[in-house]
Amino acid sequence: MATAEIPITSAGIHSLLIATDLTHHSDAVVAFGLDFARLFGAHSEIAYVLPAGEYALAGPEGVLAGRDAARRDLLDLKSRLRRNAAYDDESDQQVMLLEGPVAECLLQCAREKKINLIVVGTHGRGGLGKALLGSVAEKVFRHSPVPVLTIGPNIHHTRGWASVRQILAPCDLTPKSHPAVRYACDLARAHDSRVTVLYVVEDASEGTRVDPERVKASIRERLVDIVGRKAEDLDVSYRIEFGRVAPTILDAACSISAELIVLGIRPSSGVLDRFQWPIAYELVREATCPVLTMRGKTPAQ
């Protein structure tokens, strides 16, 4: 699957692709996506992908029936958004119907429309919700060349954000983690948010147990160096915790009332060198706030 780079700016997001499965489970996905677009003054595309291959099992009539039902549901979605003042025909938004393999269609659409951020959900029925963090979400996670904002099943409200005040940015000190931390700082600067950069010490060595404060001080220096000049005129704090990676990140997010977790990933072996895919999935599955994952280079300056 092609993963060509799509340029994005450091402090702004200009174009979003919001995926919906046209059930009420996607209301939160659409709400958070539209709010993210509003926060950045961005254009938004709301897309439903009709898995035509599944309908084809019922013959041509099945495909036509599925297509007609999807069009009706999209019209209903537009009507509901208009009633909630979240959409109008004059705004910089579009609701569209795609057909084909879901993940591939979303990624292809993102490439063609030069999308800066993909917004997906991990619950619901059909389409994206067929399997919790199943093949669709996994492919989007692994292959998207732009950040992916995932709305997990533990986000129970559907109202989205008014603002993003607290951002948690886990870091593992490897070069692969630097872009996500700096991207979190760019997002925070754009909206006067506070960033907490977190490192989790999972394998406590004898030296760590003997002098944990010295270990924390050393790690903090390295985190400060990673953030570098991005910290200028920004409210940044550094946090070093001991424990299992995923639960510790989730606890930290809860303790600071994080409204967004920004996590670096890589497509081949996992989330950075230590944040493996099962950990990324656990974070998305258990987090009570959206998780933004990104891989590759820092956004273009």
Buried (B, 14 or more C-beta within 10 A) or exposed (E): EEBEEBEBBBBBBBBBBBBBBBBEBBBBBBBBBBBBBBBBEBBBBBBBBBBBEBBEEEEEEBBEEBBEEBEEBBEEBBEEBEEEEBBEEEBEBEBEBBBBBBBBBBBBBBBEBEBBBBBBBBBBEBBBBBEBBEEBBBBBBBBBBBBBBBBBBBBEEBEBBEEBBBBBBBBBBBEBBBBBBBBBBBBBBBBEBBBBBBBBBEEEEEEBEEEBEEBBEEBBEEBEEBBEEBBEEBBBEBBBBBBEBBBBBBEBBEEBEBBBBBBBBBBEEBBBBBBBBEBBBBBBBBBBBBBBBBBBEBBEE
